[in-house]
Amino acid sequence: MSVLFSLVQSVFQEAATVTAVTGLAYTGTVLTVASTSVLSRDPQRRRDARATLTILIRRKAKR
């Protein structure tokens, strides 16, 4: 039973690490695109960045 508990604990720790890294990467991507959509001098680049933000941050419409 101890071996099984150790294995399950290891799997959960690895899953938590992967989840944290993925969340940080997603947050970094959203922050980069958001800052590009605000700070870019080129209007086309700002439009593209805003379009990308709408894809990355989708909200469910209220019914």
N, CA, C and O atoms as a printed pandas DataFrame, in Angstrom:
     atom_number atom_name residue_name chain_id  residue_number  x_coord  y_coord  z_coord
0              1         N          MET        A               1    0.823   -1.187    0.000
1              2        CA          MET        A               1    0.000    0.000    0.000
2              3         C          MET        A               1    0.868    1.252    0.000
3              4         O          MET        A               1    0.508    2.262   -0.605
4              5         N          SER        A               2    1.986    1.187    0.662
5              6        CA          SER        A               2    2.896    2.320    0.747
6              7         C          SER        A               2    3.494    2.661   -0.621
7              8         O          SER        A               2    3.691    3.832   -0.944
8              9         N          VAL        A               3    3.776    1.648   -1.405
9             10        CA          VAL        A               3    4.348    1.851   -2.728
10            11         C          VAL        A               3    3.320    2.527   -3.638
11            12         O          VAL        A               3    3.663    3.428   -4.403
12            13         N          LEU        A               4    2.073    2.094   -3.556
13            14        CA          LEU        A               4    1.008    2.689   -4.351
14            15         C          LEU        A               4    0.799    4.151   -3.977
15            16         O          LEU        A               4    0.650    5.003   -4.853
16            17         N          PHE        A               5    0.788    4.442   -2.693
17            18        CA          PHE        A               5    0.637    5.822   -2.226
18            19         C          PHE        A               5    1.800    6.679   -2.715
19            20         O          PHE        A               5    1.589    7.817   -3.134
20            21         N          SER        A               6    2.991    6.168   -2.669
21            22        CA          SER        A               6    4.170    6.893   -3.139
22            23         C          SER        A               6    4.071    7.174   -4.636
23            24         O          SER        A               6    4.424    8.263   -5.089
24            25         N          LEU        A               7    3.595    6.202   -5.399
25            26        CA          LEU        A               7    3.446    6.371   -6.833
26            27         C          LEU        A               7    2.382    7.422   -7.159
27            28         O          LEU        A               7    2.597    8.276   -8.019
28            29         N          VAL        A               8    1.255    7.363   -6.487
29            30        CA          VAL        A               8    0.174    8.319   -6.714
30            31         C          VAL        A               8    0.627    9.728   -6.325
31            32         O          VAL        A               8    0.332   10.693   -7.029
32            33         N          GLN        A               9    1.328    9.841   -5.227
33            34        CA          GLN        A               9    1.832   11.143   -4.784
34            35         C          GLN        A               9    2.806   11.718   -5.813
35            36         O          GLN        A               9    2.773   12.917   -6.092
36            37         N          SER        A              10    3.655   10.891   -6.369
37            38        CA          SER        A              10    4.606   11.333   -7.392
38            39         C          SER        A              10    3.887   11.812   -8.652
39            40         O          SER        A              10    4.265   12.828   -9.235
40            41         N          VAL        A              11    2.861   11.091   -9.069
41            42        CA          VAL        A              11    2.100   11.470  -10.259
42            43         C          VAL        A              11    1.409   12.802  -10.030
43            44         O          VAL        A              11    1.418   13.657  -10.916
44            45         N          PHE        A              12    0.811   12.998   -8.862
45            46        CA          PHE        A              12    0.141   14.265   -8.560
46            47         C          PHE        A              12    1.123   15.430   -8.514
47            48         O          PHE        A              12    0.790   16.530   -8.956
48            49         N          GLN        A              13    2.301   15.212   -7.998
49            50        CA          GLN        A              13    3.308   16.272   -7.966
50            51         C          GLN        A              13    3.735   16.659   -9.371
51            52         O          GLN        A              13    3.884   17.844   -9.670
52            53         N          GLU        A              14    3.933   15.682  -10.228
53            54        CA          GLU        A              14    4.310   15.965  -11.616
54            55         C          GLU        A              14    3.188   16.692  -12.351
55            56         O          GLU        A              14    3.444   17.611  -13.128
56            57         N          ALA        A              15    1.947   16.278  -12.104
57            58        CA          ALA        A              15    0.809   16.941  -12.740
58            59         C          ALA        A              15    0.689   18.392  -12.273
59            60         O          ALA        A              15    0.381   19.279  -13.069
60            61         N          ALA        A              16    0.929   18.628  -11.005
61            62        CA          ALA        A              16    0.874   19.999  -10.479
62            63         C          ALA        A              16    1.975   20.854  -11.095
63            64         O          ALA        A              16    1.749   22.024  -11.403
64            65         N          THR        A              17    3.150   20.290  -11.275
65            66        CA          THR        A              17    4.253   21.026  -11.891
66            67         C          THR        A              17    3.938   21.373  -13.344
67            68         O          THR        A              17    4.168   22.502  -13.776
68            69         N          VAL        A              18    3.422   20.426  -14.083
69            70        CA          VAL        A              18    3.071   20.671  -15.483
70            71         C          VAL        A              18    1.972   21.718  -15.582
71            72         O          VAL        A              18    2.017   22.586  -16.453
72            73         N          THR        A              19    0.989   21.644  -14.699
73            74        CA          THR        A              19   -0.091   22.620  -14.691
74            75         C          THR        A              19    0.421   24.019  -14.381
75            76         O          THR        A              19   -0.005   24.985  -15.014
76            77         N          ALA        A              20    1.313   24.141  -13.433
77            78        CA          ALA        A              20    1.870   25.442  -13.072
78            79         C          ALA        A              20    2.688   26.030  -14.219
79            80         O          ALA        A              20    2.566   27.219  -14.514
80            81         N          VAL        A              21    3.500   25.232  -14.854
81            82        CA          VAL        A              21    4.317   25.714  -15.970
82            83         C          VAL        A              21    3.438   26.134  -17.140
83            84         O          VAL        A              21    3.693   27.156  -17.777
84            85         N          THR        A              22    2.410   25.355  -17.421
85            86        CA          THR        A              22    1.490   25.697  -18.504
86            87         C          THR        A              22    0.753   26.996  -18.200
87            88         O          THR        A              22    0.591   27.840  -19.081
88            89         N          GLY        A              23    0.312   27.159  -16.970
89            90        CA          GLY        A              23   -0.368   28.391  -16.576
90            91         C          GLY        A              23    0.530   29.608  -16.690
91            92         O          GLY        A              23    0.089   30.664  -17.144
92            93         N          LEU        A              24    1.767   29.476  -16.289
93            94        CA          LEU        A              24    2.714   30.589  -16.404
94            95         C          LEU        A              24    3.004   30.925  -17.861
95            96         O          LEU        A              24    3.110   32.099  -18.218
96            97         N          ALA        A              25    3.130   29.920  -18.692
97            98        CA          ALA        A              25    3.371   30.173  -20.121
98            99         C          ALA        A              25    2.176   30.870  -20.757
99           100         O          ALA        A              25    2.357   31.787  -21.558
100          101         N          TYR        A              26    0.966   30.457  -20.418
101          102        CA          TYR        A              26   -0.240   31.080  -20.958
102          103         C          TYR        A              26   -0.346   32.528  -20.483
103          104         O          TYR        A              26   -0.674   33.419  -21.267
104          105         N          THR        A              27   -0.072   32.759  -19.217
105          106        CA          THR        A              27   -0.113   34.118  -18.679
106          107         C          THR        A              27    0.912   35.008  -19.361
107          108         O          THR        A              27    0.615   36.155  -19.694
108          109         N          GLY        A              28    2.107   34.494  -19.570
109          110        CA          GLY        A              28    3.137   35.265  -20.266
110          111         C          GLY        A              28    2.742   35.595  -21.691
111          112         O          GLY        A              28    3.006   36.694  -22.180
112          113         N          THR        A              29    2.106   34.639  -22.359
113          114        CA          THR        A              29    1.648   34.876  -23.726
114          115         C          THR        A              29    0.580   35.952  -23.772
115          116         O          THR        A              29    0.637   36.846  -24.616
116          117         N          VAL        A              30   -0.391   35.876  -22.877
117          118        CA          VAL        A              30   -1.465   36.863  -22.848
118          119         C          VAL        A              30   -0.915   38.247  -22.519
119          120         O          VAL        A              30   -1.324   39.234  -23.131
120          121         N          LEU        A              31    0.003   38.331  -21.565
121          122        CA          LEU        A              31    0.594   39.631  -21.221
122          123         C          LEU        A              31    1.388   40.219  -22.387
123          124         O          LEU        A              31    1.331   41.425  -22.630
124          125         N          THR        A              32    2.117   39.386  -23.098
125          126        CA          THR        A              32    2.882   39.862  -24.245
126          127         C          THR        A              32    1.969   40.385  -25.347
127          128         O          THR        A              32    2.216   41.451  -25.909
128          129         N          VAL        A              33    0.919   39.638  -25.654
129          130        CA          VAL        A              33   -0.006   40.060  -26.705
130          131         C          VAL        A              33   -0.766   41.309  -26.282
131          132         O          VAL        A              33   -0.992   42.203  -27.097
132          133         N          ALA        A              34   -1.164   41.378  -25.004
133          134        CA          ALA        A              34   -1.885   42.559  -24.524
134          135         C          ALA        A              34   -1.008   43.801  -24.584
135          136         O          ALA        A              34   -1.474   44.867  -24.986
136          137         N          SER        A              35    0.243   43.677  -24.193
137          138        CA          SER        A              35    1.129   44.836  -24.251
138          139         C          SER        A              35    1.407   45.236  -25.697
139          140         O          SER        A              35    1.552   46.423  -25.986
140          141         N          THR        A              36    1.483   44.274  -26.604
141          142        CA          THR        A              36    1.659   44.592  -28.020
142          143         C          THR        A              36    0.446   45.336  -28.564
143          144         O          THR        A              36    0.586   46.265  -29.359
144          145         N          SER        A              37   -0.746   44.923  -28.134
145          146        CA          SER        A              37   -1.959   45.565  -28.646
146          147         C          SER        A              37   -2.093   46.996  -28.149
147          148         O          SER        A              37   -2.802   47.797  -28.757
148          149         N          VAL        A              38   -1.427   47.325  -27.061
149          150        CA          VAL        A              38   -1.509   48.682  -26.515
150          151         C          VAL        A              38   -0.316   49.535  -26.944
151          152         O          VAL        A              38   -0.481   50.715  -27.252
152          153         N          LEU        A              39    0.866   48.959  -26.967
153          154        CA          LEU        A              39    2.088   49.749  -27.121
154          155         C          LEU        A              39    2.647   49.822  -28.546
155          156         O          LEU        A              39    3.541   50.626  -28.810
156          157         N          SER        A              40    2.152   49.021  -29.443
157          158        CA          SER        A              40    2.713   49.000  -30.795
158          159         C          SER        A              40    2.378   50.282  -31.553
159          160         O          SER        A              40    1.290   50.838  -31.410
160          161         N          ARG        A              41    3.311   50.729  -32.344
161          162        CA          ARG        A              41    3.095   51.946  -33.142
162          163         C          ARG        A              41    2.355   51.646  -34.432
163          164         O          ARG        A              41    1.676   52.516  -34.976
164          165         N          ASP        A              42    2.479   50.432  -34.923
165          166        CA          ASP        A              42    1.858   50.041  -36.185
166          167         C          ASP        A              42    0.392   49.661  -35.957
167          168         O          ASP        A              42    0.116   48.739  -35.190
168          169         N          PRO        A              43   -0.553   50.350  -36.607
169          170        CA          PRO        A              43   -1.975   50.043  -36.394
170          171         C          PRO        A              43   -2.354   48.611  -36.784
171          172         O          PRO        A              43   -3.204   48.000  -36.137
172          173         N          GLN        A              44   -1.740   48.079  -37.820
173          174        CA          GLN        A              44   -2.050   46.706  -38.236
174          175         C          GLN        A              44   -1.606   45.716  -37.167
175          176         O          GLN        A              44   -2.316   44.751  -36.885
176          177         N          ARG        A              45   -0.458   45.941  -36.581
177          178        CA          ARG        A              45    0.028   45.049  -35.529
178          179         C          ARG        A              45   -0.892   45.113  -34.307
179          180         O          ARG        A              45   -1.154   44.092  -33.671
180          181         N          ARG        A              46   -1.385   46.322  -33.977
181          182        CA          ARG        A              46   -2.319   46.453  -32.851
182          183         C          ARG        A              46   -3.605   45.691  -33.128
183          184         O          ARG        A              46   -4.122   45.004  -32.247
184          185         N          ARG        A              47   -4.125   45.806  -34.348
185          186        CA          ARG        A              47   -5.346   45.074  -34.709
186          187         C          ARG        A              47   -5.124   43.562  -34.629
187          188         O          ARG        A              47   -5.974   42.828  -34.124
188          189         N          ASP        A              48   -3.992   43.112  -35.125
189          190        CA          ASP        A              48   -3.691   41.680  -35.072
190          191         C          ASP        A              48   -3.574   41.195  -33.624
191          192         O          ASP        A              48   -4.053   40.114  -33.282
192          193         N          ALA        A              49   -2.936   42.000  -32.787
193          194        CA          ALA        A              49   -2.783   41.618  -31.382
194          195         C          ALA        A              49   -4.132   41.574  -30.676
195          196         O          ALA        A              49   -4.376   40.690  -29.855
196          197         N          ARG        A              50   -5.003   42.518  -30.990
197          198        CA          ARG        A              50   -6.340   42.496  -30.374
198          199         C          ARG        A              50   -7.146   41.291  -30.847
199          200         O          ARG        A              50   -7.888   40.689  -30.071
200          201         N          ALA        A              51   -6.999   40.945  -32.114
201          202        CA          ALA        A              51   -7.681   39.755  -32.624
202          203         C          ALA        A              51   -7.160   38.492  -31.933
203          204         O          ALA        A              51   -7.930   37.585  -31.616
204          205         N          THR        A              52   -5.876   38.446  -31.708
205          206        CA          THR        A              52   -5.291   37.302  -31.014
206          207         C          THR        A              52   -5.790   37.230  -29.576
207          208         O          THR        A              52   -6.047   36.142  -29.063
208          209         N          LEU        A              53   -5.928   38.377  -28.926
209          210        CA          LEU        A              53   -6.447   38.388  -27.563
210          211         C          LEU        A              53   -7.870   37.854  -27.503
211          212         O          LEU        A              53   -8.225   37.135  -26.569
212          213         N          THR        A              54   -8.680   38.197  -28.487
213          214        CA          THR        A              54  -10.049   37.683  -28.471
214          215         C          THR        A              54  -10.073   36.167  -28.625
215          216         O          THR        A              54  -10.983   35.506  -28.126
216          217         N          ILE        A              55   -9.083   35.616  -29.311
217          218        CA          ILE        A              55   -8.997   34.165  -29.435
218          219         C          ILE        A              55   -8.497   33.552  -28.132
219          220         O          ILE        A              55   -9.022   32.530  -27.689
220          221         N          LEU        A              56   -7.492   34.160  -27.515
221          222        CA          LEU        A              56   -6.909   33.606  -26.293
222          223         C          LEU        A              56   -7.836   33.713  -25.090
223          224         O          LEU        A              56   -7.869   32.824  -24.240
224          225         N          ILE        A              57   -8.580   34.795  -25.024
225          226        CA          ILE        A              57   -9.442   35.029  -23.866
226          227         C          ILE        A              57  -10.887   35.000  -24.340
227          228         O          ILE        A              57  -11.463   36.027  -24.696
228          229         N          ARG        A              58  -11.447   33.826  -24.337
229          230        CA          ARG        A              58  -12.837   33.671  -24.755
230          231         C          ARG        A              58  -13.705   33.600  -23.511
231          232         O          ARG        A              58  -13.421   32.857  -22.572
232          233         N          ARG        A              59  -14.750   34.375  -23.528
233          234        CA          ARG        A              59  -15.709   34.351  -22.422
234          235         C          ARG        A              59  -17.011   33.799  -22.950
235          236         O          ARG        A              59  -17.405   34.072  -24.083
236          237         N          LYS        A              60  -17.663   33.034  -22.132
237          238        CA          LYS        A              60  -18.968   32.514  -22.527
238          239         C          LYS        A              60  -19.989   33.644  -22.439
239          240         O          LYS        A              60  -20.000   34.418  -21.482
240          241         N          ALA        A              61  -20.821   33.721  -23.429
241          242        CA          ALA        A              61  -21.859   34.747  -23.436
242          243         C          ALA        A              61  -22.933   34.390  -22.409
243          244         O          ALA        A              61  -23.285   33.224  -22.232
244          245         N          LYS        A              62  -23.436   35.412  -21.745
245          246        CA          LYS        A              62  -24.511   35.186  -20.784
246          247         C          LYS        A              62  -25.799   34.889  -21.535
247          248         O          LYS        A              62  -26.116   35.526  -22.540
248          249         N          ARG        A              63  -26.511   33.938  -21.040
249          250        CA          ARG        A              63  -27.760   33.539  -21.703
250          251         C          ARG        A              63  -28.925   34.239  -21.094
251          252         O          ARG        A              63  -30.061   34.031  -21.519
